[in-house]
């Protein structure tokens, strides 16, 4: 039986630290594993200690080149998807490699944008992303831009039940 707590570790492709935090396992369904982070959760961001000020829910798909962060107000991004390598689990720890590209849907306007293409290109060269990584990352970005714009689940309403679990604490 999996633990209620999960450790989420994001690194960059070169192995450098990106994000690291504990999260509570909320559910598992056909979309993936849903974890929640409450306000006040200690975390590490770019190697520096931090504390989460706004709760969020993270969907870690069973096998996809992205993760999805679902945010309540006042965060301006309603949904923030990191383009990543597929998650790799070791017990109750999940390892995710962030590939820099981000697909975001803004809360107030509903505008969907692809972010950090310049960082992706820079790291692609500097870290030597293999062609398979580049192709899969770009395909995931295209898929997410479409899904975030047309309301495909889990980006329409599915995430709300999980988000309510972390915002009511």
C-alpha positions in Angstrom: 0.0 0.0 0.0 1.5 3.4 -1.0 2.2 5.9 1.7 -0.1 9.0 2.1 3.0 11.2 1.6 5.0 11.5 -1.6 8.3 13.3 -2.2 8.3 15.3 -5.5 11.8 15.9 -6.9 12.2 18.0 -10.0 15.7 18.3 -11.5 17.0 19.9 -14.7 18.4 17.6 -17.4 21.9 18.1 -16.2 20.9 16.8 -12.7 20.9 20.2 -11.0 18.2 20.8 -8.4 15.0 22.5 -9.4 12.2 21.8 -7.0 11.7 19.4 -4.0 8.7 19.2 -1.7 6.5 16.8 0.2 3.0 16.3 -1.0 -0.1 14.3 0.1 -1.3 11.6 -2.2 -4.9 12.5 -3.0 -6.0 10.0 -5.6 -5.0 7.8 -8.4 -7.1 7.4 -11.6 -6.7 6.8 -15.3 -5.1 10.2 -15.7 -2.4 9.6 -13.1 -1.5 10.3 -9.5 -2.9 13.5 -7.9 -0.9 15.0 -5.0 -1.7 18.1 -3.0 0.5 20.7 -1.4 -1.0 22.9 1.3 0.0 26.4 2.3 3.0 26.5 4.6 4.6 23.3 3.2 8.4 23.6 3.4 10.0 23.2 0.0 13.3 23.7 -1.9 13.3 25.9 -5.0 16.5 26.1 -7.1 18.5 24.7 -4.1 17.1 27.3 -1.7 14.7 26.6 1.2 11.2 28.0 0.7 7.7 27.8 2.0 4.7 27.4 -0.2 2.4 30.4 0.2 -0.4 29.2 -2.1 -1.7 25.6 -2.1 -1.8 23.6 -5.3 -2.5 20.2 -6.8 -0.1 18.4 -9.1 -1.2 15.7 -11.5 1.6 13.3 -12.3 0.5 11.4 -15.4 1.2 7.6 -15.5 3.2 8.1 -18.7 3.4 11.5 -20.3 5.9 14.2 -21.1 4.4 16.7 -18.7 3.0 17.4 -15.2 0.1 19.7 -14.4 -0.1 22.1 -11.5 -3.6 23.4 -10.7 -3.7 26.6 -8.7 -6.4 28.6 -6.8 -6.6 32.4 -6.7 -4.6 34.6 -6.2 -2.2 32.8 -8.4 -2.6 34.2 -11.9 -2.0 30.9 -13.6 -5.0 28.6 -13.2 -3.1 25.7 -14.8 0.7 25.5 -15.1 2.1 22.5 -17.0 5.8 21.8 -17.0 7.1 19.9 -20.0 9.1 17.0 -18.4 10.4 13.6 -19.0 7.9 10.9 -17.9 7.9 10.6 -14.1 10.1 7.9 -12.6 8.9 6.4 -9.2 11.2 5.0 -6.5 8.8 3.9 -3.7 7.1 7.1 -2.5 9.5 9.4 -4.3 8.8 10.7 -7.8 11.7 12.0 -9.9 10.8 14.3 -12.7 13.2 16.1 -15.2 12.0 19.6 -16.1 12.6 20.4 -19.8 12.0 24.1 -19.4 9.0 24.5 -21.7 5.8 25.4 -19.9 2.2 25.5 -21.1 0.1 28.0 -19.0 -3.6 29.0 -18.9 -4.2 32.4 -17.2 -7.0 32.6 -14.7 -8.6 36.0 -15.6 -8.3 35.9 -19.4 -8.2 32.2 -20.2 -5.2 32.9 -22.5 -3.1 29.9 -23.1 0.6 30.5 -23.7 3.8 28.5 -24.3 6.6 29.8 -22.1 10.4 29.5 -21.9 11.0 28.4 -25.5 14.3 30.4 -25.3 15.4 28.5 -22.2 14.4 25.2 -23.8 16.7 26.0 -26.8 19.5 27.1 -24.6 19.4 24.0 -22.4 18.8 21.8 -25.5 22.3 22.8 -26.7 24.0 23.2 -23.3 22.8 19.8 -21.9 22.7 18.0 -25.2 19.0 16.9 -25.2 18.8 13.8 -27.4 16.5 14.1 -30.4 13.9 11.8 -28.8 13.7 14.2 -25.8 13.3 17.2 -28.1 10.6 15.5 -30.3 8.6 14.3 -27.3 8.9 17.7 -25.4 7.7 19.6 -28.5 4.8 17.2 -29.1 3.7 17.4 -25.4 3.8 21.3 -25.7 1.6 21.2 -28.8 -0.8 18.7 -27.1 -1.1 20.8 -24.0 -1.7 24.1 -25.8 -4.6 22.5 -27.5 -6.0 20.8 -24.4 -5.7 23.9 -22.2 -7.5 25.9 -24.8 -10.4 23.5 -25.7 -11.2 22.4 -22.1 -10.1 18.8 -22.5 -10.0 17.0 -19.2 -8.3 17.1 -16.8 -8.0 20.8 -17.6 -11.8 21.7 -17.5 -13.3 20.6 -14.2 -11.8 17.3 -13.1 -9.1 18.9 -11.0 -11.5 21.0 -8.9 -12.4 18.3 -6.5 -8.7 17.7 -5.7 -8.0 21.4 -5.5 -10.8 21.9 -2.9 -9.0 19.2 -0.7 -5.9 21.4 -0.3 -7.5 24.8 -0.2 -9.9 24.0 2.7 -7.1 23.1 5.1 
